[in-house]
Amino acid sequence: MTTDRLQTLLKFVEQNPDDAFVRYGLAQEYVSQGQLQSAVEEFGRLIESNPNYQAAYYHGGQTYLKMGRKQEAHDWFRKGIELAGRTGDIHARDELMAALEESS
């Protein structure tokens, strides 16, 4: 079933590569299947096309932590904190700051 979901999401992304919601879903599906490198690549594509997609910074950072790549995780958290500060998203900023502190 998860392979079917992955294939469906890949097809959706192919049809509309700038759809942030679908691309985020694809990245999360990669995480759930343990394909962490594919997940961070997808989170990166998401941020390239939608740099204000706040959740990507948190979940991308969390994925880097799962890979044991602490510096990249911290870089993503910091970028997300900066974005949250610019956009006034206090909740996202607080979550990202907590993630950064917990992983330090």
C-alpha positions in Angstrom: 0.0 0.0 0.0 2.8 2.5 0.8 4.3 1.8 -2.6 1.0 2.7 -4.2 0.8 5.9 -2.1 4.4 6.8 -3.1 3.6 6.2 -6.8 0.5 8.3 -6.6 2.3 11.2 -5.0 5.1 11.0 -7.6 2.5 11.1 -10.3 0.9 14.2 -8.7 4.2 15.9 -8.4 5.0 15.2 -12.0 1.7 16.7 -13.1 2.1 19.8 -10.9 5.7 20.2 -9.6 5.0 23.5 -7.9 2.1 22.2 -5.7 3.6 22.6 -2.3 1.1 20.4 -0.5 1.7 17.4 -2.8 5.5 17.9 -2.7 5.3 18.1 1.2 3.2 14.9 1.2 5.8 13.2 -1.0 8.7 14.2 1.3 6.7 12.9 4.3 6.0 9.6 2.5 9.7 9.2 1.9 10.3 9.7 5.6 7.6 7.2 6.5 9.3 4.6 4.2 12.7 5.3 5.6 14.0 6.8 2.4 15.6 9.7 4.3 17.9 11.0 1.5 15.0 11.2 -0.9 13.0 13.0 1.8 15.6 15.7 2.4 16.0 16.2 -1.4 12.2 16.6 -1.7 12.1 19.0 1.2 14.8 21.0 -0.6 12.9 21.1 -3.8 9.8 22.2 -1.8 11.8 25.1 -0.3 13.3 26.1 -3.7 9.8 26.5 -5.2 8.0 27.6 -2.0 10.6 29.3 0.3 7.9 30.3 2.8 6.6 26.8 3.4 7.4 26.9 7.1 6.8 23.2 7.9 9.4 22.1 5.5 12.2 23.6 7.6 11.1 21.8 10.7 10.5 18.4 9.1 13.5 18.7 6.8 15.6 19.4 9.9 14.1 16.5 11.8 14.9 14.3 8.8 18.5 15.4 8.8 18.6 14.6 12.6 17.4 11.0 11.8 20.2 10.7 9.3 22.7 11.8 12.0 23.5 15.0 10.1 23.2 17.5 13.0 24.8 20.5 11.3 22.4 20.4 8.3 19.5 20.0 10.7 20.6 23.0 12.7 21.0 25.0 9.4 17.4 24.2 8.4 16.1 25.0 11.9 17.9 28.4 11.8 16.6 29.2 8.3 13.1 28.3 9.5 13.5 30.5 12.6 14.6 33.4 10.4 11.6 32.9 8.1 9.2 32.7 11.1 10.6 35.9 12.5 10.1 37.7 9.2 6.5 36.4 8.8 5.5 36.8 12.4 4.7 33.1 12.9 5.5 32.8 16.6 4.2 29.3 16.9 6.5 28.0 14.1 9.4 30.0 15.5 8.9 28.5 19.0 8.8 24.9 17.6 11.9 25.5 15.5 13.8 27.0 18.4 12.8 24.1 20.7 14.0 21.6 18.0 17.3 23.5 17.7 17.8 23.5 21.5 16.8 19.9 22.0 19.2 18.7 19.3 22.2 20.8 20.5 
